[in-house]
């Protein structure tokens, strides 16, 4: 069975899923963001097979989300977020907020986020880039954009 190529769809959600829609990819990005930059560190943290981790890392590098940098005389590499990857972590932070609210249970959030600017523990809050007001699904209308399919 051939996999649908979401990257060619005229849909930003589908195109994003083409990059991180496989379940291990967001977790690999989370680990790199958290400071696990070497293959062995990521593998140990996730308990993922070497084959699957290699595939995920190669895909994320090919997509321009991670950069592979040598760190040893031997061909050993560490992985760092690119600008594109760092912005993708913002998306993961929105997922964190949802997961903390709806799935954390009585134990509560597994991680807390301290905002550098104010020093307070906080979470992501979606706001309109123009007026600064909260922006949620019920607050917007969907209109065709310049890249919409004809």
Phi and psi in radians as a Rosetta constraint file:
Dihedral C 1 N 2 CA 2 C 2 CIRCULARHARMONIC -1.507 0.35
Dihedral N 2 CA 2 C 2 N 3 CIRCULARHARMONIC 2.365 0.35
Dihedral C 2 N 3 CA 3 C 3 CIRCULARHARMONIC -1.330 0.35
Dihedral N 3 CA 3 C 3 N 4 CIRCULARHARMONIC 2.430 0.35
Dihedral C 3 N 4 CA 4 C 4 CIRCULARHARMONIC -1.150 0.35
Dihedral N 4 CA 4 C 4 N 5 CIRCULARHARMONIC 2.385 0.35
Dihedral C 4 N 5 CA 5 C 5 CIRCULARHARMONIC -1.544 0.35
Dihedral N 5 CA 5 C 5 N 6 CIRCULARHARMONIC 1.642 0.35
Dihedral C 5 N 6 CA 6 C 6 CIRCULARHARMONIC -1.169 0.35
Dihedral N 6 CA 6 C 6 N 7 CIRCULARHARMONIC -0.436 0.35
Dihedral C 6 N 7 CA 7 C 7 CIRCULARHARMONIC -1.146 0.35
Dihedral N 7 CA 7 C 7 N 8 CIRCULARHARMONIC -0.325 0.35
Dihedral C 7 N 8 CA 8 C 8 CIRCULARHARMONIC -1.693 0.35
Dihedral N 8 CA 8 C 8 N 9 CIRCULARHARMONIC -0.022 0.35
Dihedral C 8 N 9 CA 9 C 9 CIRCULARHARMONIC -1.358 0.35
Dihedral N 9 CA 9 C 9 N 10 CIRCULARHARMONIC 2.590 0.35
Dihedral C 9 N 10 CA 10 C 10 CIRCULARHARMONIC -1.468 0.35
Dihedral N 10 CA 10 C 10 N 11 CIRCULARHARMONIC 1.082 0.35
Dihedral C 10 N 11 CA 11 C 11 CIRCULARHARMONIC -2.656 0.35
Dihedral N 11 CA 11 C 11 N 12 CIRCULARHARMONIC 2.134 0.35
Dihedral C 11 N 12 CA 12 C 12 CIRCULARHARMONIC -1.155 0.35
Dihedral N 12 CA 12 C 12 N 13 CIRCULARHARMONIC -0.554 0.35
Dihedral C 12 N 13 CA 13 C 13 CIRCULARHARMONIC -1.164 0.35
Dihedral N 13 CA 13 C 13 N 14 CIRCULARHARMONIC -0.811 0.35
Dihedral C 13 N 14 CA 14 C 14 CIRCULARHARMONIC -1.063 0.35
Dihedral N 14 CA 14 C 14 N 15 CIRCULARHARMONIC -0.742 0.35
Dihedral C 14 N 15 CA 15 C 15 CIRCULARHARMONIC -1.134 0.35
Dihedral N 15 CA 15 C 15 N 16 CIRCULARHARMONIC -0.656 0.35
Dihedral C 15 N 16 CA 16 C 16 CIRCULARHARMONIC -1.180 0.35
Dihedral N 16 CA 16 C 16 N 17 CIRCULARHARMONIC -0.714 0.35
Dihedral C 16 N 17 CA 17 C 17 CIRCULARHARMONIC -1.105 0.35
Dihedral N 17 CA 17 C 17 N 18 CIRCULARHARMONIC -0.521 0.35
Dihedral C 17 N 18 CA 18 C 18 CIRCULARHARMONIC -1.089 0.35
Dihedral N 18 CA 18 C 18 N 19 CIRCULARHARMONIC -0.509 0.35
Dihedral C 18 N 19 CA 19 C 19 CIRCULARHARMONIC -1.509 0.35
Dihedral N 19 CA 19 C 19 N 20 CIRCULARHARMONIC -0.813 0.35
Dihedral C 19 N 20 CA 20 C 20 CIRCULARHARMONIC -2.204 0.35
Dihedral N 20 CA 20 C 20 N 21 CIRCULARHARMONIC 0.330 0.35
Dihedral C 20 N 21 CA 21 C 21 CIRCULARHARMONIC -1.309 0.35
Dihedral N 21 CA 21 C 21 N 22 CIRCULARHARMONIC -0.326 0.35
Dihedral C 21 N 22 CA 22 C 22 CIRCULARHARMONIC -1.299 0.35
Dihedral N 22 CA 22 C 22 N 23 CIRCULARHARMONIC 2.334 0.35
Dihedral C 22 N 23 CA 23 C 23 CIRCULARHARMONIC -0.975 0.35
Dihedral N 23 CA 23 C 23 N 24 CIRCULARHARMONIC -0.515 0.35
Dihedral C 23 N 24 CA 24 C 24 CIRCULARHARMONIC -1.326 0.35
Dihedral N 24 CA 24 C 24 N 25 CIRCULARHARMONIC -0.474 0.35
Dihedral C 24 N 25 CA 25 C 25 CIRCULARHARMONIC -1.040 0.35
Dihedral N 25 CA 25 C 25 N 26 CIRCULARHARMONIC -0.850 0.35
Dihedral C 25 N 26 CA 26 C 26 CIRCULARHARMONIC -1.085 0.35
Dihedral N 26 CA 26 C 26 N 27 CIRCULARHARMONIC -0.561 0.35
Dihedral C 26 N 27 CA 27 C 27 CIRCULARHARMONIC -1.260 0.35
Dihedral N 27 CA 27 C 27 N 28 CIRCULARHARMONIC -0.630 0.35
Dihedral C 27 N 28 CA 28 C 28 CIRCULARHARMONIC -1.110 0.35
Dihedral N 28 CA 28 C 28 N 29 CIRCULARHARMONIC -0.790 0.35
Dihedral C 28 N 29 CA 29 C 29 CIRCULARHARMONIC -1.064 0.35
Dihedral N 29 CA 29 C 29 N 30 CIRCULARHARMONIC -0.734 0.35
Dihedral C 29 N 30 CA 30 C 30 CIRCULARHARMONIC -1.021 0.35
Dihedral N 30 CA 30 C 30 N 31 CIRCULARHARMONIC -0.792 0.35
Dihedral C 30 N 31 CA 31 C 31 CIRCULARHARMONIC -1.118 0.35
Dihedral N 31 CA 31 C 31 N 32 CIRCULARHARMONIC -0.761 0.35
Dihedral C 31 N 32 CA 32 C 32 CIRCULARHARMONIC -1.106 0.35
Dihedral N 32 CA 32 C 32 N 33 CIRCULARHARMONIC -0.735 0.35
Dihedral C 32 N 33 CA 33 C 33 CIRCULARHARMONIC -1.061 0.35
Dihedral N 33 CA 33 C 33 N 34 CIRCULARHARMONIC -0.659 0.35
Dihedral C 33 N 34 CA 34 C 34 CIRCULARHARMONIC -1.369 0.35
Dihedral N 34 CA 34 C 34 N 35 CIRCULARHARMONIC -0.079 0.35
Dihedral C 34 N 35 CA 35 C 35 CIRCULARHARMONIC 1.889 0.35
Dihedral N 35 CA 35 C 35 N 36 CIRCULARHARMONIC 0.027 0.35
Dihedral C 35 N 36 CA 36 C 36 CIRCULARHARMONIC -1.509 0.35
Dihedral N 36 CA 36 C 36 N 37 CIRCULARHARMONIC 1.660 0.35
Dihedral C 36 N 37 CA 37 C 37 CIRCULARHARMONIC -1.825 0.35
Dihedral N 37 CA 37 C 37 N 38 CIRCULARHARMONIC -0.188 0.35
Dihedral C 37 N 38 CA 38 C 38 CIRCULARHARMONIC -1.845 0.35
Dihedral N 38 CA 38 C 38 N 39 CIRCULARHARMONIC 2.579 0.35
Dihedral C 38 N 39 CA 39 C 39 CIRCULARHARMONIC -0.836 0.35
Dihedral N 39 CA 39 C 39 N 40 CIRCULARHARMONIC -0.881 0.35
Dihedral C 39 N 40 CA 40 C 40 CIRCULARHARMONIC -1.113 0.35
Dihedral N 40 CA 40 C 40 N 41 CIRCULARHARMONIC -0.636 0.35
Dihedral C 40 N 41 CA 41 C 41 CIRCULARHARMONIC -1.140 0.35
Dihedral N 41 CA 41 C 41 N 42 CIRCULARHARMONIC -0.800 0.35
Dihedral C 41 N 42 CA 42 C 42 CIRCULARHARMONIC -1.132 0.35
Dihedral N 42 CA 42 C 42 N 43 CIRCULARHARMONIC -0.784 0.35
Dihedral C 42 N 43 CA 43 C 43 CIRCULARHARMONIC -1.066 0.35
Dihedral N 43 CA 43 C 43 N 44 CIRCULARHARMONIC -0.771 0.35
Dihedral C 43 N 44 CA 44 C 44 CIRCULARHARMONIC -1.139 0.35
Dihedral N 44 CA 44 C 44 N 45 CIRCULARHARMONIC -0.702 0.35
Dihedral C 44 N 45 CA 45 C 45 CIRCULARHARMONIC -1.196 0.35
Dihedral N 45 CA 45 C 45 N 46 CIRCULARHARMONIC -0.723 0.35
Dihedral C 45 N 46 CA 46 C 46 CIRCULARHARMONIC -1.565 0.35
Dihedral N 46 CA 46 C 46 N 47 CIRCULARHARMONIC -0.388 0.35
Dihedral C 46 N 47 CA 47 C 47 CIRCULARHARMONIC 1.186 0.35
Dihedral N 47 CA 47 C 47 N 48 CIRCULARHARMONIC 0.516 0.35
Dihedral C 47 N 48 CA 48 C 48 CIRCULARHARMONIC -1.590 0.35
Dihedral N 48 CA 48 C 48 N 49 CIRCULARHARMONIC 2.633 0.35
Dihedral C 48 N 49 CA 49 C 49 CIRCULARHARMONIC -1.201 0.35
Dihedral N 49 CA 49 C 49 N 50 CIRCULARHARMONIC 2.688 0.35
Dihedral C 49 N 50 CA 50 C 50 CIRCULARHARMONIC -1.054 0.35
Dihedral N 50 CA 50 C 50 N 51 CIRCULARHARMONIC -0.701 0.35
Dihedral C 50 N 51 CA 51 C 51 CIRCULARHARMONIC -1.095 0.35
Dihedral N 51 CA 51 C 51 N 52 CIRCULARHARMONIC -0.862 0.35
Dihedral C 51 N 52 CA 52 C 52 CIRCULARHARMONIC -1.149 0.35
Dihedral N 52 CA 52 C 52 N 53 CIRCULARHARMONIC -0.740 0.35
Dihedral C 52 N 53 CA 53 C 53 CIRCULARHARMONIC -1.106 0.35
Dihedral N 53 CA 53 C 53 N 54 CIRCULARHARMONIC -0.730 0.35
Dihedral C 53 N 54 CA 54 C 54 CIRCULARHARMONIC -1.032 0.35
Dihedral N 54 CA 54 C 54 N 55 CIRCULARHARMONIC -0.785 0.35
Dihedral C 54 N 55 CA 55 C 55 CIRCULARHARMONIC -1.076 0.35
Dihedral N 55 CA 55 C 55 N 56 CIRCULARHARMONIC -0.789 0.35
Dihedral C 55 N 56 CA 56 C 56 CIRCULARHARMONIC -1.141 0.35
Dihedral N 56 CA 56 C 56 N 57 CIRCULARHARMONIC -0.795 0.35
Dihedral C 56 N 57 CA 57 C 57 CIRCULARHARMONIC -1.089 0.35
Dihedral N 57 CA 57 C 57 N 58 CIRCULARHARMONIC -0.775 0.35
Dihedral C 57 N 58 CA 58 C 58 CIRCULARHARMONIC -1.054 0.35
Dihedral N 58 CA 58 C 58 N 59 CIRCULARHARMONIC -0.740 0.35
Dihedral C 58 N 59 CA 59 C 59 CIRCULARHARMONIC -1.108 0.35
Dihedral N 59 CA 59 C 59 N 60 CIRCULARHARMONIC -0.794 0.35
Dihedral C 59 N 60 CA 60 C 60 CIRCULARHARMONIC -1.181 0.35
Dihedral N 60 CA 60 C 60 N 61 CIRCULARHARMONIC -0.587 0.35
Dihedral C 60 N 61 CA 61 C 61 CIRCULARHARMONIC -1.188 0.35
Dihedral N 61 CA 61 C 61 N 62 CIRCULARHARMONIC -0.802 0.35
Dihedral C 61 N 62 CA 62 C 62 CIRCULARHARMONIC -1.051 0.35
Dihedral N 62 CA 62 C 62 N 63 CIRCULARHARMONIC -0.565 0.35
Dihedral C 62 N 63 CA 63 C 63 CIRCULARHARMONIC -1.439 0.35
Dihedral N 63 CA 63 C 63 N 64 CIRCULARHARMONIC -0.083 0.35
Dihedral C 63 N 64 CA 64 C 64 CIRCULARHARMONIC 1.388 0.35
Dihedral N 64 CA 64 C 64 N 65 CIRCULARHARMONIC 0.324 0.35
Dihedral C 64 N 65 CA 65 C 65 CIRCULARHARMONIC -1.601 0.35
Dihedral N 65 CA 65 C 65 N 66 CIRCULARHARMONIC -0.607 0.35
Dihedral C 65 N 66 CA 66 C 66 CIRCULARHARMONIC -2.113 0.35
Dihedral N 66 CA 66 C 66 N 67 CIRCULARHARMONIC 2.674 0.35
Dihedral C 66 N 67 CA 67 C 67 CIRCULARHARMONIC -2.062 0.35
Dihedral N 67 CA 67 C 67 N 68 CIRCULARHARMONIC 2.388 0.35
Dihedral C 67 N 68 CA 68 C 68 CIRCULARHARMONIC -1.666 0.35
Dihedral N 68 CA 68 C 68 N 69 CIRCULARHARMONIC 2.151 0.35
Dihedral C 68 N 69 CA 69 C 69 CIRCULARHARMONIC -2.174 0.35
Dihedral N 69 CA 69 C 69 N 70 CIRCULARHARMONIC 2.344 0.35
Dihedral C 69 N 70 CA 70 C 70 CIRCULARHARMONIC -1.206 0.35
Dihedral N 70 CA 70 C 70 N 71 CIRCULARHARMONIC 2.504 0.35
Dihedral C 70 N 71 CA 71 C 71 CIRCULARHARMONIC -2.276 0.35
Dihedral N 71 CA 71 C 71 N 72 CIRCULARHARMONIC 0.080 0.35
Dihedral C 71 N 72 CA 72 C 72 CIRCULARHARMONIC -2.560 0.35
Dihedral N 72 CA 72 C 72 N 73 CIRCULARHARMONIC 2.863 0.35
Dihedral C 72 N 73 CA 73 C 73 CIRCULARHARMONIC -1.048 0.35
Dihedral N 73 CA 73 C 73 N 74 CIRCULARHARMONIC -0.734 0.35
Dihedral C 73 N 74 CA 74 C 74 CIRCULARHARMONIC -1.251 0.35
Dihedral N 74 CA 74 C 74 N 75 CIRCULARHARMONIC 2.850 0.35
Dihedral C 74 N 75 CA 75 C 75 CIRCULARHARMONIC -1.271 0.35
Dihedral N 75 CA 75 C 75 N 76 CIRCULARHARMONIC 1.353 0.35
Dihedral C 75 N 76 CA 76 C 76 CIRCULARHARMONIC -2.050 0.35
Dihedral N 76 CA 76 C 76 N 77 CIRCULARHARMONIC 2.526 0.35
Dihedral C 76 N 77 CA 77 C 77 CIRCULARHARMONIC -2.277 0.35
Dihedral N 77 CA 77 C 77 N 78 CIRCULARHARMONIC 2.697 0.35
Dihedral C 77 N 78 CA 78 C 78 CIRCULARHARMONIC -2.052 0.35
Dihedral N 78 CA 78 C 78 N 79 CIRCULARHARMONIC 2.828 0.35
Dihedral C 78 N 79 CA 79 C 79 CIRCULARHARMONIC -2.060 0.35
Dihedral N 79 CA 79 C 79 N 80 CIRCULARHARMONIC 2.322 0.35
Dihedral C 79 N 80 CA 80 C 80 CIRCULARHARMONIC -2.252 0.35
Dihedral N 80 CA 80 C 80 N 81 CIRCULARHARMONIC 2.624 0.35
Dihedral C 80 N 81 CA 81 C 81 CIRCULARHARMONIC -1.243 0.35
Dihedral N 81 CA 81 C 81 N 82 CIRCULARHARMONIC 2.398 0.35
Dihedral C 81 N 82 CA 82 C 82 CIRCULARHARMONIC -1.488 0.35
Dihedral N 82 CA 82 C 82 N 83 CIRCULARHARMONIC 3.118 0.35
Dihedral C 82 N 83 CA 83 C 83 CIRCULARHARMONIC -1.025 0.35
Dihedral N 83 CA 83 C 83 N 84 CIRCULARHARMONIC -0.731 0.35
Dihedral C 83 N 84 CA 84 C 84 CIRCULARHARMONIC -1.076 0.35
Dihedral N 84 CA 84 C 84 N 85 CIRCULARHARMONIC -0.723 0.35
Dihedral C 84 N 85 CA 85 C 85 CIRCULARHARMONIC -1.195 0.35
Dihedral N 85 CA 85 C 85 N 86 CIRCULARHARMONIC -0.685 0.35
Dihedral C 85 N 86 CA 86 C 86 CIRCULARHARMONIC -1.093 0.35
Dihedral N 86 CA 86 C 86 N 87 CIRCULARHARMONIC -0.684 0.35
Dihedral C 86 N 87 CA 87 C 87 CIRCULARHARMONIC -1.190 0.35
Dihedral N 87 CA 87 C 87 N 88 CIRCULARHARMONIC -0.544 0.35
Dihedral C 87 N 88 CA 88 C 88 CIRCULARHARMONIC -1.174 0.35
Dihedral N 88 CA 88 C 88 N 89 CIRCULARHARMONIC -0.547 0.35
Dihedral C 88 N 89 CA 89 C 89 CIRCULARHARMONIC -1.095 0.35
Dihedral N 89 CA 89 C 89 N 90 CIRCULARHARMONIC -0.543 0.35
Dihedral C 89 N 90 CA 90 C 90 CIRCULARHARMONIC -1.013 0.35
Dihedral N 90 CA 90 C 90 N 91 CIRCULARHARMONIC -0.711 0.35
Dihedral C 90 N 91 CA 91 C 91 CIRCULARHARMONIC -1.088 0.35
Dihedral N 91 CA 91 C 91 N 92 CIRCULARHARMONIC -0.722 0.35
Dihedral C 91 N 92 CA 92 C 92 CIRCULARHARMONIC -1.105 0.35
Dihedral N 92 CA 92 C 92 N 93 CIRCULARHARMONIC -0.584 0.35
Dihedral C 92 N 93 CA 93 C 93 CIRCULARHARMONIC -1.164 0.35
Dihedral N 93 CA 93 C 93 N 94 CIRCULARHARMONIC -0.560 0.35
Dihedral C 93 N 94 CA 94 C 94 CIRCULARHARMONIC -1.180 0.35
Dihedral N 94 CA 94 C 94 N 95 CIRCULARHARMONIC -0.703 0.35
Dihedral C 94 N 95 CA 95 C 95 CIRCULARHARMONIC -1.095 0.35
Dihedral N 95 CA 95 C 95 N 96 CIRCULARHARMONIC -0.670 0.35
Dihedral C 95 N 96 CA 96 C 96 CIRCULARHARMONIC -1.040 0.35
Dihedral N 96 CA 96 C 96 N 97 CIRCULARHARMONIC -0.819 0.35
Dihedral C 96 N 97 CA 97 C 97 CIRCULARHARMONIC -1.023 0.35
Dihedral N 97 CA 97 C 97 N 98 CIRCULARHARMONIC -0.785 0.35
Dihedral C 97 N 98 CA 98 C 98 CIRCULARHARMONIC -1.107 0.35
Dihedral N 98 CA 98 C 98 N 99 CIRCULARHARMONIC -0.819 0.35
Dihedral C 98 N 99 CA 99 C 99 CIRCULARHARMONIC -1.093 0.35
Dihedral N 99 CA 99 C 99 N 100 CIRCULARHARMONIC -0.695 0.35
Dihedral C 99 N 100 CA 100 C 100 CIRCULARHARMONIC -1.120 0.35
Dihedral N 100 CA 100 C 100 N 101 CIRCULARHARMONIC -0.687 0.35
Dihedral C 100 N 101 CA 101 C 101 CIRCULARHARMONIC -1.265 0.35
Dihedral N 101 CA 101 C 101 N 102 CIRCULARHARMONIC -0.772 0.35
Dihedral C 101 N 102 CA 102 C 102 CIRCULARHARMONIC -1.814 0.35
Dihedral N 102 CA 102 C 102 N 103 CIRCULARHARMONIC -0.294 0.35
Dihedral C 102 N 103 CA 103 C 103 CIRCULARHARMONIC -2.225 0.35
Dihedral N 103 CA 103 C 103 N 104 CIRCULARHARMONIC -0.159 0.35
Dihedral C 103 N 104 CA 104 C 104 CIRCULARHARMONIC -1.248 0.35
Dihedral N 104 CA 104 C 104 N 105 CIRCULARHARMONIC -0.405 0.35
Dihedral C 104 N 105 CA 105 C 105 CIRCULARHARMONIC 1.188 0.35
Dihedral N 105 CA 105 C 105 N 106 CIRCULARHARMONIC -2.828 0.35
Dihedral C 105 N 106 CA 106 C 106 CIRCULARHARMONIC -1.191 0.35
Dihedral N 106 CA 106 C 106 N 107 CIRCULARHARMONIC -0.429 0.35
Dihedral C 106 N 107 CA 107 C 107 CIRCULARHARMONIC -1.132 0.35
Dihedral N 107 CA 107 C 107 N 108 CIRCULARHARMONIC -0.515 0.35
Dihedral C 107 N 108 CA 108 C 108 CIRCULARHARMONIC 1.547 0.35
Dihedral N 108 CA 108 C 108 N 109 CIRCULARHARMONIC -3.070 0.35
Dihedral C 108 N 109 CA 109 C 109 CIRCULARHARMONIC -1.101 0.35
Dihedral N 109 CA 109 C 109 N 110 CIRCULARHARMONIC 2.365 0.35
Dihedral C 109 N 110 CA 110 C 110 CIRCULARHARMONIC -1.287 0.35
Dihedral N 110 CA 110 C 110 N 111 CIRCULARHARMONIC -0.391 0.35
Dihedral C 110 N 111 CA 111 C 111 CIRCULARHARMONIC -2.384 0.35
Dihedral N 111 CA 111 C 111 N 112 CIRCULARHARMONIC 2.626 0.35
Dihedral C 111 N 112 CA 112 C 112 CIRCULARHARMONIC -2.016 0.35
Dihedral N 112 CA 112 C 112 N 113 CIRCULARHARMONIC 2.674 0.35
Dihedral C 112 N 113 CA 113 C 113 CIRCULARHARMONIC -2.102 0.35
Dihedral N 113 CA 113 C 113 N 114 CIRCULARHARMONIC 2.044 0.35
Dihedral C 113 N 114 CA 114 C 114 CIRCULARHARMONIC -1.690 0.35
Dihedral N 114 CA 114 C 114 N 115 CIRCULARHARMONIC 2.160 0.35
Dihedral C 114 N 115 CA 115 C 115 CIRCULARHARMONIC -1.344 0.35
Dihedral N 115 CA 115 C 115 N 116 CIRCULARHARMONIC 2.196 0.35
Dihedral C 115 N 116 CA 116 C 116 CIRCULARHARMONIC -1.037 0.35
Dihedral N 116 CA 116 C 116 N 117 CIRCULARHARMONIC -0.720 0.35
Dihedral C 116 N 117 CA 117 C 117 CIRCULARHARMONIC -1.124 0.35
Dihedral N 117 CA 117 C 117 N 118 CIRCULARHARMONIC -0.680 0.35
Dihedral C 117 N 118 CA 118 C 118 CIRCULARHARMONIC -2.022 0.35
Dihedral N 118 CA 118 C 118 N 119 CIRCULARHARMONIC -0.213 0.35
Dihedral C 118 N 119 CA 119 C 119 CIRCULARHARMONIC 1.372 0.35
Dihedral N 119 CA 119 C 119 N 120 CIRCULARHARMONIC 0.080 0.35
Dihedral C 119 N 120 CA 120 C 120 CIRCULARHARMONIC -1.645 0.35
Dihedral N 120 CA 120 C 120 N 121 CIRCULARHARMONIC 2.639 0.35
Dihedral C 120 N 121 CA 121 C 121 CIRCULARHARMONIC -1.292 0.35
Dihedral N 121 CA 121 C 121 N 122 CIRCULARHARMONIC 2.255 0.35
Dihedral C 121 N 122 CA 122 C 122 CIRCULARHARMONIC -2.630 0.35
Dihedral N 122 CA 122 C 122 N 123 CIRCULARHARMONIC -3.061 0.35
Dihedral C 122 N 123 CA 123 C 123 CIRCULARHARMONIC -2.411 0.35
Dihedral N 123 CA 123 C 123 N 124 CIRCULARHARMONIC 2.949 0.35
Dihedral C 123 N 124 CA 124 C 124 CIRCULARHARMONIC -1.221 0.35
Dihedral N 124 CA 124 C 124 N 125 CIRCULARHARMONIC 2.448 0.35
Dihedral C 124 N 125 CA 125 C 125 CIRCULARHARMONIC -2.283 0.35
Dihedral N 125 CA 125 C 125 N 126 CIRCULARHARMONIC 2.045 0.35
Dihedral C 125 N 126 CA 126 C 126 CIRCULARHARMONIC -1.274 0.35
Dihedral N 126 CA 126 C 126 N 127 CIRCULARHARMONIC 2.239 0.35
Dihedral C 126 N 127 CA 127 C 127 CIRCULARHARMONIC -2.349 0.35
Dihedral N 127 CA 127 C 127 N 128 CIRCULARHARMONIC 2.653 0.35
Dihedral C 127 N 128 CA 128 C 128 CIRCULARHARMONIC -1.157 0.35
Dihedral N 128 CA 128 C 128 N 129 CIRCULARHARMONIC 2.315 0.35
Dihedral C 128 N 129 CA 129 C 129 CIRCULARHARMONIC -1.191 0.35
Dihedral N 129 CA 129 C 129 N 130 CIRCULARHARMONIC -0.300 0.35
Dihedral C 129 N 130 CA 130 C 130 CIRCULARHARMONIC -1.659 0.35
Dihedral N 130 CA 130 C 130 N 131 CIRCULARHARMONIC -0.852 0.35
Dihedral C 130 N 131 CA 131 C 131 CIRCULARHARMONIC -1.884 0.35
Dihedral N 131 CA 131 C 131 N 132 CIRCULARHARMONIC -0.225 0.35
Dihedral C 131 N 132 CA 132 C 132 CIRCULARHARMONIC 1.443 0.35
Dihedral N 132 CA 132 C 132 N 133 CIRCULARHARMONIC -0.016 0.35
Dihedral C 132 N 133 CA 133 C 133 CIRCULARHARMONIC -1.332 0.35
Dihedral N 133 CA 133 C 133 N 134 CIRCULARHARMONIC 2.722 0.35
Dihedral C 133 N 134 CA 134 C 134 CIRCULARHARMONIC -0.958 0.35
Dihedral N 134 CA 134 C 134 N 135 CIRCULARHARMONIC 2.522 0.35
Dihedral C 134 N 135 CA 135 C 135 CIRCULARHARMONIC -2.325 0.35
Dihedral N 135 CA 135 C 135 N 136 CIRCULARHARMONIC 1.951 0.35
Dihedral C 135 N 136 CA 136 C 136 CIRCULARHARMONIC -2.269 0.35
Dihedral N 136 CA 136 C 136 N 137 CIRCULARHARMONIC 3.014 0.35
Dihedral C 136 N 137 CA 137 C 137 CIRCULARHARMONIC -0.931 0.35
Dihedral N 137 CA 137 C 137 N 138 CIRCULARHARMONIC -0.674 0.35
Dihedral C 137 N 138 CA 138 C 138 CIRCULARHARMONIC -1.361 0.35
Dihedral N 138 CA 138 C 138 N 139 CIRCULARHARMONIC -0.075 0.35
Dihedral C 138 N 139 CA 139 C 139 CIRCULARHARMONIC -1.768 0.35
Dihedral N 139 CA 139 C 139 N 140 CIRCULARHARMONIC 0.101 0.35
Dihedral C 139 N 140 CA 140 C 140 CIRCULARHARMONIC -2.309 0.35
Dihedral N 140 CA 140 C 140 N 141 CIRCULARHARMONIC 2.731 0.35
Dihedral C 140 N 141 CA 141 C 141 CIRCULARHARMONIC -1.897 0.35
Dihedral N 141 CA 141 C 141 N 142 CIRCULARHARMONIC 2.506 0.35
Dihedral C 141 N 142 CA 142 C 142 CIRCULARHARMONIC -1.608 0.35
Dihedral N 142 CA 142 C 142 N 143 CIRCULARHARMONIC 2.157 0.35
Dihedral C 142 N 143 CA 143 C 143 CIRCULARHARMONIC -2.181 0.35
Dihedral N 143 CA 143 C 143 N 144 CIRCULARHARMONIC 2.567 0.35
Dihedral C 143 N 144 CA 144 C 144 CIRCULARHARMONIC -1.116 0.35
Dihedral N 144 CA 144 C 144 N 145 CIRCULARHARMONIC 2.382 0.35
Dihedral C 144 N 145 CA 145 C 145 CIRCULARHARMONIC -1.753 0.35
Dihedral N 145 CA 145 C 145 N 146 CIRCULARHARMONIC 3.127 0.35
Dihedral C 145 N 146 CA 146 C 146 CIRCULARHARMONIC -1.128 0.35
Dihedral N 146 CA 146 C 146 N 147 CIRCULARHARMONIC -0.408 0.35
Dihedral C 146 N 147 CA 147 C 147 CIRCULARHARMONIC -1.708 0.35
Dihedral N 147 CA 147 C 147 N 148 CIRCULARHARMONIC 0.210 0.35
Dihedral C 147 N 148 CA 148 C 148 CIRCULARHARMONIC -1.142 0.35
Dihedral N 148 CA 148 C 148 N 149 CIRCULARHARMONIC 2.566 0.35
Dihedral C 148 N 149 CA 149 C 149 CIRCULARHARMONIC -1.184 0.35
Dihedral N 149 CA 149 C 149 N 150 CIRCULARHARMONIC 2.428 0.35
